[in-house]
């Protein structure tokens, strides 16, 4: 004779496992640490400031 299984608990266990697998996949695809995000933001700010500083036609001179 087979083991008695509570179907409600089995469904919940299966759903938790599926959710955890999906979360692991999302962490692998999209996960970055806070320091990675902050470093990328700082690099973007520096790059934009550098490019704005080397612009040939400055917007403040066009208003004259």
PyMOL Python script that loads the backbone (N, CA, C, O; Angstrom):
from pymol import cmd

cmd.read_pdbstr("""\
ATOM      1  N   UNK A   1       0.838  -1.178   0.000  1.00  0.00           N
ATOM      2  CA  UNK A   1       0.000   0.000   0.000  1.00  0.00           C
ATOM      3  C   UNK A   1       0.887   1.247   0.000  1.00  0.00           C
ATOM      4  O   UNK A   1       1.934   1.264   0.647  1.00  0.00           O
ATOM      5  N   UNK A   2       0.474   2.282  -0.718  1.00  0.00           N
ATOM      6  CA  UNK A   2       1.258   3.500  -0.856  1.00  0.00           C
ATOM      7  C   UNK A   2       1.165   4.405   0.358  1.00  0.00           C
ATOM      8  O   UNK A   2       0.339   4.207   1.249  1.00  0.00           O
ATOM      9  N   UNK A   3       2.017   5.381   0.368  1.00  0.00           N
ATOM     10  CA  UNK A   3       2.006   6.364   1.449  1.00  0.00           C
ATOM     11  C   UNK A   3       0.797   7.269   1.302  1.00  0.00           C
ATOM     12  O   UNK A   3       0.358   7.584   0.196  1.00  0.00           O
ATOM     13  N   UNK A   4       0.273   7.676   2.447  1.00  0.00           N
ATOM     14  CA  UNK A   4      -0.850   8.613   2.449  1.00  0.00           C
ATOM     15  C   UNK A   4      -0.271  10.025   2.318  1.00  0.00           C
ATOM     16  O   UNK A   4       0.632  10.413   3.060  1.00  0.00           O
ATOM     17  N   UNK A   5      -0.811  10.785   1.357  1.00  0.00           N
ATOM     18  CA  UNK A   5      -0.300  12.126   1.079  1.00  0.00           C
ATOM     19  C   UNK A   5      -1.434  13.120   1.211  1.00  0.00           C
ATOM     20  O   UNK A   5      -2.503  12.936   0.629  1.00  0.00           O
ATOM     21  N   UNK A   6      -1.204  14.164   1.971  1.00  0.00           N
ATOM     22  CA  UNK A   6      -2.167  15.247   2.078  1.00  0.00           C
ATOM     23  C   UNK A   6      -2.007  16.102   0.822  1.00  0.00           C
ATOM     24  O   UNK A   6      -0.984  16.766   0.657  1.00  0.00           O
ATOM     25  N   UNK A   7      -3.000  16.096  -0.063  1.00  0.00           N
ATOM     26  CA  UNK A   7      -2.892  16.768  -1.353  1.00  0.00           C
ATOM     27  C   UNK A   7      -2.755  18.282  -1.212  1.00  0.00           C
ATOM     28  O   UNK A   7      -2.058  18.923  -1.999  1.00  0.00           O
ATOM     29  N   UNK A   8      -3.413  18.841  -0.220  1.00  0.00           N
ATOM     30  CA  UNK A   8      -3.328  20.284  -0.016  1.00  0.00           C
ATOM     31  C   UNK A   8      -1.886  20.679   0.309  1.00  0.00           C
ATOM     32  O   UNK A   8      -1.361  21.645  -0.246  1.00  0.00           O
ATOM     33  N   UNK A   9      -1.252  19.931   1.207  1.00  0.00           N
ATOM     34  CA  UNK A   9       0.136  20.230   1.560  1.00  0.00           C
ATOM     35  C   UNK A   9       1.081  19.954   0.393  1.00  0.00           C
ATOM     36  O   UNK A   9       2.055  20.681   0.196  1.00  0.00           O
ATOM     37  N   UNK A  10       0.803  18.925  -0.364  1.00  0.00           N
ATOM     38  CA  UNK A  10       1.641  18.605  -1.520  1.00  0.00           C
ATOM     39  C   UNK A  10       1.563  19.716  -2.562  1.00  0.00           C
ATOM     40  O   UNK A  10       2.579  20.086  -3.149  1.00  0.00           O
ATOM     41  N   UNK A  11       0.365  20.251  -2.796  1.00  0.00           N
ATOM     42  CA  UNK A  11       0.213  21.357  -3.750  1.00  0.00           C
ATOM     43  C   UNK A  11       0.958  22.590  -3.277  1.00  0.00           C
ATOM     44  O   UNK A  11       1.633  23.256  -4.062  1.00  0.00           O
ATOM     45  N   UNK A  12       0.837  22.896  -1.991  1.00  0.00           N
ATOM     46  CA  UNK A  12       1.529  24.063  -1.450  1.00  0.00           C
ATOM     47  C   UNK A  12       3.044  23.889  -1.555  1.00  0.00           C
ATOM     48  O   UNK A  12       3.759  24.830  -1.898  1.00  0.00           O
ATOM     49  N   UNK A  13       3.523  22.697  -1.261  1.00  0.00           N
ATOM     50  CA  UNK A  13       4.954  22.430  -1.338  1.00  0.00           C
ATOM     51  C   UNK A  13       5.453  22.586  -2.776  1.00  0.00           C
ATOM     52  O   UNK A  13       6.523  23.145  -3.018  1.00  0.00           O
ATOM     53  N   UNK A  14       4.668  22.087  -3.716  1.00  0.00           N
ATOM     54  CA  UNK A  14       5.043  22.188  -5.122  1.00  0.00           C
ATOM     55  C   UNK A  14       5.042  23.653  -5.574  1.00  0.00           C
ATOM     56  O   UNK A  14       5.932  24.076  -6.313  1.00  0.00           O
ATOM     57  N   UNK A  15       4.046  24.422  -5.131  1.00  0.00           N
ATOM     58  CA  UNK A  15       3.972  25.841  -5.500  1.00  0.00           C
ATOM     59  C   UNK A  15       5.147  26.613  -4.917  1.00  0.00           C
ATOM     60  O   UNK A  15       5.713  27.470  -5.596  1.00  0.00           O
ATOM     61  N   UNK A  16       5.531  26.327  -3.661  1.00  0.00           N
ATOM     62  CA  UNK A  16       6.679  26.998  -3.053  1.00  0.00           C
ATOM     63  C   UNK A  16       7.959  26.679  -3.804  1.00  0.00           C
ATOM     64  O   UNK A  16       8.801  27.552  -4.014  1.00  0.00           O
ATOM     65  N   UNK A  17       8.102  25.431  -4.207  1.00  0.00           N
ATOM     66  CA  UNK A  17       9.292  25.034  -4.939  1.00  0.00           C
ATOM     67  C   UNK A  17       9.350  25.738  -6.301  1.00  0.00           C
ATOM     68  O   UNK A  17      10.413  26.199  -6.717  1.00  0.00           O
ATOM     69  N   UNK A  18       8.223  25.819  -6.984  1.00  0.00           N
ATOM     70  CA  UNK A  18       8.184  26.496  -8.282  1.00  0.00           C
ATOM     71  C   UNK A  18       8.503  27.982  -8.118  1.00  0.00           C
ATOM     72  O   UNK A  18       9.218  28.559  -8.937  1.00  0.00           O
ATOM     73  N   UNK A  19       7.976  28.596  -7.068  1.00  0.00           N
ATOM     74  CA  UNK A  19       8.238  30.011  -6.811  1.00  0.00           C
ATOM     75  C   UNK A  19       9.718  30.235  -6.529  1.00  0.00           C
ATOM     76  O   UNK A  19      10.306  31.198  -7.021  1.00  0.00           O
ATOM     77  N   UNK A  20      10.318  29.360  -5.746  1.00  0.00           N
ATOM     78  CA  UNK A  20      11.731  29.495  -5.426  1.00  0.00           C
ATOM     79  C   UNK A  20      12.595  29.299  -6.671  1.00  0.00           C
ATOM     80  O   UNK A  20      13.596  29.996  -6.835  1.00  0.00           O
ATOM     81  N   UNK A  21      12.234  28.378  -7.539  1.00  0.00           N
ATOM     82  CA  UNK A  21      12.981  28.177  -8.774  1.00  0.00           C
ATOM     83  C   UNK A  21      12.897  29.405  -9.672  1.00  0.00           C
ATOM     84  O   UNK A  21      13.892  29.812 -10.273  1.00  0.00           O
ATOM     85  N   UNK A  22      11.712  29.991  -9.761  1.00  0.00           N
ATOM     86  CA  UNK A  22      11.527  31.199 -10.565  1.00  0.00           C
ATOM     87  C   UNK A  22      12.334  32.358  -9.975  1.00  0.00           C
ATOM     88  O   UNK A  22      12.945  33.129 -10.715  1.00  0.00           O
ATOM     89  N   UNK A  23      12.337  32.483  -8.641  1.00  0.00           N
ATOM     90  CA  UNK A  23      13.101  33.541  -7.987  1.00  0.00           C
ATOM     91  C   UNK A  23      14.591  33.367  -8.233  1.00  0.00           C
ATOM     92  O   UNK A  23      15.300  34.345  -8.465  1.00  0.00           O
ATOM     93  N   UNK A  24      15.065  32.141  -8.185  1.00  0.00           N
ATOM     94  CA  UNK A  24      16.481  31.878  -8.448  1.00  0.00           C
ATOM     95  C   UNK A  24      16.849  32.271  -9.880  1.00  0.00           C
ATOM     96  O   UNK A  24      17.908  32.851 -10.120  1.00  0.00           O
ATOM     97  N   UNK A  25      15.985  31.958 -10.807  1.00  0.00           N
ATOM     98  CA  UNK A  25      16.222  32.323 -12.201  1.00  0.00           C
ATOM     99  C   UNK A  25      16.257  33.841 -12.360  1.00  0.00           C
ATOM    100  O   UNK A  25      17.124  34.372 -13.055  1.00  0.00           O
ATOM    101  N   UNK A  26      15.323  34.540 -11.720  1.00  0.00           N
ATOM    102  CA  UNK A  26      15.287  36.004 -11.798  1.00  0.00           C
ATOM    103  C   UNK A  26      16.532  36.619 -11.160  1.00  0.00           C
ATOM    104  O   UNK A  26      17.074  37.596 -11.678  1.00  0.00           O
ATOM    105  N   UNK A  27      16.985  36.059 -10.046  1.00  0.00           N
ATOM    106  CA  UNK A  27      18.199  36.582  -9.414  1.00  0.00           C
ATOM    107  C   UNK A  27      19.391  36.401 -10.338  1.00  0.00           C
ATOM    108  O   UNK A  27      20.253  37.276 -10.427  1.00  0.00           O
ATOM    109  N   UNK A  28      19.440  35.285 -11.015  1.00  0.00           N
ATOM    110  CA  UNK A  28      20.551  35.030 -11.927  1.00  0.00           C
ATOM    111  C   UNK A  28      20.509  35.983 -13.112  1.00  0.00           C
ATOM    112  O   UNK A  28      21.549  36.476 -13.548  1.00  0.00           O
ATOM    113  N   UNK A  29      19.314  36.247 -13.638  1.00  0.00           N
ATOM    114  CA  UNK A  29      19.189  37.090 -14.820  1.00  0.00           C
ATOM    115  C   UNK A  29      19.308  38.577 -14.502  1.00  0.00           C
ATOM    116  O   UNK A  29      19.964  39.316 -15.237  1.00  0.00           O
ATOM    117  N   UNK A  30      18.684  39.018 -13.421  1.00  0.00           N
ATOM    118  CA  UNK A  30      18.553  40.454 -13.159  1.00  0.00           C
ATOM    119  C   UNK A  30      19.301  40.921 -11.918  1.00  0.00           C
ATOM    120  O   UNK A  30      19.386  42.124 -11.669  1.00  0.00           O
ATOM    121  N   UNK A  31      19.827  40.020 -11.161  1.00  0.00           N
ATOM    122  CA  UNK A  31      20.400  40.396  -9.871  1.00  0.00           C
ATOM    123  C   UNK A  31      21.712  41.118  -9.988  1.00  0.00           C
ATOM    124  O   UNK A  31      22.643  40.646 -10.641  1.00  0.00           O
ATOM    125  N   UNK A  32      21.784  42.264  -9.354  1.00  0.00           N
ATOM    126  CA  UNK A  32      23.032  43.007  -9.231  1.00  0.00           C
ATOM    127  C   UNK A  32      23.070  43.535  -7.812  1.00  0.00           C
ATOM    128  O   UNK A  32      22.033  43.827  -7.217  1.00  0.00           O
ATOM    129  N   UNK A  33      24.252  43.654  -7.284  1.00  0.00           N
ATOM    130  CA  UNK A  33      24.374  44.159  -5.929  1.00  0.00           C
ATOM    131  C   UNK A  33      24.155  45.670  -5.923  1.00  0.00           C
ATOM    132  O   UNK A  33      24.214  46.334  -6.958  1.00  0.00           O
ATOM    133  N   UNK A  34      23.905  46.180  -4.743  1.00  0.00           N
ATOM    134  CA  UNK A  34      23.685  47.617  -4.601  1.00  0.00           C
ATOM    135  C   UNK A  34      24.936  48.389  -5.023  1.00  0.00           C
ATOM    136  O   UNK A  34      24.838  49.443  -5.652  1.00  0.00           O
ATOM    137  N   UNK A  35      26.100  47.865  -4.678  1.00  0.00           N
ATOM    138  CA  UNK A  35      27.340  48.559  -5.050  1.00  0.00           C
ATOM    139  C   UNK A  35      27.526  48.572  -6.570  1.00  0.00           C
ATOM    140  O   UNK A  35      28.050  49.545  -7.113  1.00  0.00           O
ATOM    141  N   UNK A  36      27.109  47.513  -7.263  1.00  0.00           N
ATOM    142  CA  UNK A  36      27.179  47.503  -8.723  1.00  0.00           C
ATOM    143  C   UNK A  36      26.292  48.584  -9.318  1.00  0.00           C
ATOM    144  O   UNK A  36      26.703  49.298 -10.233  1.00  0.00           O
ATOM    145  N   UNK A  37      25.063  48.705  -8.793  1.00  0.00           N
ATOM    146  CA  UNK A  37      24.146  49.728  -9.305  1.00  0.00           C
ATOM    147  C   UNK A  37      24.674  51.127  -9.023  1.00  0.00           C
ATOM    148  O   UNK A  37      24.598  52.000  -9.888  1.00  0.00           O
ATOM    149  N   UNK A  38      25.211  51.355  -7.821  1.00  0.00           N
ATOM    150  CA  UNK A  38      25.733  52.672  -7.478  1.00  0.00           C
ATOM    151  C   UNK A  38      26.956  53.017  -8.321  1.00  0.00           C
ATOM    152  O   UNK A  38      27.118  54.166  -8.735  1.00  0.00           O
ATOM    153  N   UNK A  39      27.815  52.038  -8.580  1.00  0.00           N
ATOM    154  CA  UNK A  39      28.990  52.287  -9.407  1.00  0.00           C
ATOM    155  C   UNK A  39      28.580  52.634 -10.831  1.00  0.00           C
ATOM    156  O   UNK A  39      29.156  53.539 -11.436  1.00  0.00           O
ATOM    157  N   UNK A  40      27.603  51.934 -11.370  1.00  0.00           N
ATOM    158  CA  UNK A  40      27.132  52.237 -12.717  1.00  0.00           C
ATOM    159  C   UNK A  40      26.527  53.638 -12.787  1.00  0.00           C
ATOM    160  O   UNK A  40      26.735  54.359 -13.762  1.00  0.00           O
ATOM    161  N   UNK A  41      25.776  54.023 -11.748  1.00  0.00           N
ATOM    162  CA  UNK A  41      25.183  55.358 -11.700  1.00  0.00           C
ATOM    163  C   UNK A  41      26.278  56.422 -11.655  1.00  0.00           C
ATOM    164  O   UNK A  41      26.180  57.434 -12.348  1.00  0.00           O
ATOM    165  N   UNK A  42      27.315  56.209 -10.852  1.00  0.00           N
ATOM    166  CA  UNK A  42      28.415  57.175 -10.752  1.00  0.00           C
ATOM    167  C   UNK A  42      29.148  57.298 -12.085  1.00  0.00           C
ATOM    168  O   UNK A  42      29.502  58.402 -12.499  1.00  0.00           O
ATOM    169  N   UNK A  43      29.374  56.178 -12.754  1.00  0.00           N
ATOM    170  CA  UNK A  43      30.026  56.220 -14.061  1.00  0.00           C
ATOM    171  C   UNK A  43      29.174  56.974 -15.074  1.00  0.00           C
ATOM    172  O   UNK A  43      29.701  57.723 -15.896  1.00  0.00           O
ATOM    173  N   UNK A  44      27.865  56.780 -15.019  1.00  0.00           N
ATOM    174  CA  UNK A  44      26.969  57.475 -15.936  1.00  0.00           C
ATOM    175  C   UNK A  44      27.004  58.983 -15.686  1.00  0.00           C
ATOM    176  O   UNK A  44      27.031  59.766 -16.635  1.00  0.00           O
ATOM    177  N   UNK A  45      27.004  59.394 -14.416  1.00  0.00           N
ATOM    178  CA  UNK A  45      27.061  60.822 -14.082  1.00  0.00           C
ATOM    179  C   UNK A  45      28.371  61.428 -14.567  1.00  0.00           C
ATOM    180  O   UNK A  45      28.379  62.515 -15.145  1.00  0.00           O
ATOM    181  N   UNK A  46      29.479  60.727 -14.332  1.00  0.00           N
ATOM    182  CA  UNK A  46      30.782  61.244 -14.776  1.00  0.00           C
ATOM    183  C   UNK A  46      30.850  61.336 -16.293  1.00  0.00           C
ATOM    184  O   UNK A  46      31.366  62.317 -16.828  1.00  0.00           O
ATOM    185  N   UNK A  47      30.346  60.345 -16.982  1.00  0.00           N
ATOM    186  CA  UNK A  47      30.359  60.349 -18.441  1.00  0.00           C
ATOM    187  C   UNK A  47      29.518  61.510 -18.976  1.00  0.00           C
ATOM    188  O   UNK A  47      29.948  62.217 -19.888  1.00  0.00           O
ATOM    189  N   UNK A  48      28.324  61.708 -18.415  1.00  0.00           N
ATOM    190  CA  UNK A  48      27.468  62.793 -18.874  1.00  0.00           C
ATOM    191  C   UNK A  48      28.104  64.156 -18.603  1.00  0.00           C
ATOM    192  O   UNK A  48      28.020  65.055 -19.439  1.00  0.00           O
ATOM    193  N   UNK A  49      28.741  64.314 -17.436  1.00  0.00           N
ATOM    194  CA  UNK A  49      29.402  65.581 -17.122  1.00  0.00           C
ATOM    195  C   UNK A  49      30.565  65.827 -18.071  1.00  0.00           C
ATOM    196  O   UNK A  49      30.775  66.956 -18.516  1.00  0.00           O
ATOM    197  N   UNK A  50      31.313  64.795 -18.381  1.00  0.00           N
ATOM    198  CA  UNK A  50      32.434  64.930 -19.311  1.00  0.00           C
ATOM    199  C   UNK A  50      31.939  65.352 -20.692  1.00  0.00           C
ATOM    200  O   UNK A  50      32.497  66.261 -21.305  1.00  0.00           O
ATOM    201  N   UNK A  51      30.899  64.694 -21.174  1.00  0.00           N
ATOM    202  CA  UNK A  51      30.375  65.021 -22.496  1.00  0.00           C
ATOM    203  C   UNK A  51      29.774  66.420 -22.537  1.00  0.00           C
ATOM    204  O   UNK A  51      29.954  67.139 -23.520  1.00  0.00           O
ATOM    205  N   UNK A  52      29.064  66.815 -21.489  1.00  0.00           N
ATOM    206  CA  UNK A  52      28.498  68.160 -21.452  1.00  0.00           C
ATOM    207  C   UNK A  52      29.591  69.221 -21.394  1.00  0.00           C
ATOM    208  O   UNK A  52      29.431  70.305 -21.956  1.00  0.00           O
ATOM    209  N   UNK A  53      30.687  68.925 -20.727  1.00  0.00           N
ATOM    210  CA  UNK A  53      31.798  69.862 -20.626  1.00  0.00           C
ATOM    211  C   UNK A  53      32.540  70.041 -21.942  1.00  0.00           C
ATOM    212  O   UNK A  53      33.195  71.063 -22.144  1.00  0.00           O
ATOM    213  N   UNK A  54      32.450  69.082 -22.826  1.00  0.00           N
ATOM    214  CA  UNK A  54      33.157  69.144 -24.098  1.00  0.00           C
ATOM    215  C   UNK A  54      32.224  69.431 -25.277  1.00  0.00           C
ATOM    216  O   UNK A  54      32.591  69.239 -26.436  1.00  0.00           O
ATOM    217  N   UNK A  55      31.049  69.880 -24.970  1.00  0.00           N
ATOM    218  CA  UNK A  55      30.072  70.202 -26.019  1.00  0.00           C
ATOM    219  C   UNK A  55      30.524  71.458 -26.758  1.00  0.00           C
ATOM    220  O   UNK A  55      30.961  72.421 -26.128  1.00  0.00           O
ATOM    221  N   UNK A  56      30.424  71.458 -28.073  1.00  0.00           N
ATOM    222  CA  UNK A  56      30.860  72.608 -28.864  1.00  0.00           C
ATOM    223  C   UNK A  56      29.826  73.725 -28.857  1.00  0.00           C
ATOM    224  O   UNK A  56      30.186  74.885 -28.657  1.00  0.00           O
ATOM    225  N   UNK A  57      28.580  73.416 -29.065  1.00  0.00           N
ATOM    226  CA  UNK A  57      27.551  74.449 -29.035  1.00  0.00           C
ATOM    227  C   UNK A  57      26.835  74.369 -27.691  1.00  0.00           C
ATOM    228  O   UNK A  57      26.034  73.467 -27.451  1.00  0.00           O
ATOM    229  N   UNK A  58      27.134  75.311 -26.838  1.00  0.00           N
ATOM    230  CA  UNK A  58      26.566  75.297 -25.492  1.00  0.00           C
ATOM    231  C   UNK A  58      25.188  75.952 -25.510  1.00  0.00           C
ATOM    232  O   UNK A  58      24.994  76.997 -26.131  1.00  0.00           O
ATOM    233  N   UNK A  59      24.251  75.335 -24.832  1.00  0.00           N
ATOM    234  CA  UNK A  59      22.882  75.864 -24.846  1.00  0.00           C
ATOM    235  C   UNK A  59      22.787  77.267 -24.226  1.00  0.00           C
ATOM    236  O   UNK A  59      21.911  78.037 -24.620  1.00  0.00           O
ATOM    237  N   UNK A  60      23.657  77.623 -23.272  1.00  0.00           N
ATOM    238  CA  UNK A  60      23.586  78.950 -22.642  1.00  0.00           C
ATOM    239  C   UNK A  60      24.038  80.054 -23.592  1.00  0.00           C
ATOM    240  O   UNK A  60      23.649  81.206 -23.401  1.00  0.00           O
ATOM    241  N   UNK A  61      24.839  79.749 -24.600  1.00  0.00           N
ATOM    242  CA  UNK A  61      25.288  80.754 -25.565  1.00  0.00           C
ATOM    243  C   UNK A  61      24.259  80.989 -26.671  1.00  0.00           C
ATOM    244  O   UNK A  61      24.277  82.043 -27.305  1.00  0.00           O
ATOM    245  N   UNK A  62      23.385  80.052 -26.909  1.00  0.00           N
ATOM    246  CA  UNK A  62      22.373  80.193 -27.966  1.00  0.00           C
ATOM    247  C   UNK A  62      21.301  81.215 -27.597  1.00  0.00           C
ATOM    248  O   UNK A  62      20.635  81.746 -28.485  1.00  0.00           O
ATOM    249  N   UNK A  63      21.120  81.501 -26.311  1.00  0.00           N
ATOM    250  CA  UNK A  63      20.064  82.425 -25.902  1.00  0.00           C
ATOM    251  C   UNK A  63      20.447  83.878 -26.153  1.00  0.00           C
ATOM    252  O   UNK A  63      19.581  84.749 -26.070  1.00  0.00           O
ATOM    253  N   UNK A  64      21.708  84.176 -26.457  1.00  0.00           N
ATOM    254  CA  UNK A  64      22.139  85.574 -26.672  1.00  0.00           C
ATOM    255  C   UNK A  64      21.821  86.071 -28.031  1.00  0.00           C
ATOM    256  O   UNK A  64      22.122  87.221 -28.354  1.00  0.00           O
TER     257      UNK A  64
END
""", "prot")
cmd.dss("prot")
cmd.show_as("cartoon", "prot")
cmd.util.cbc("prot")
cmd.orient("prot")
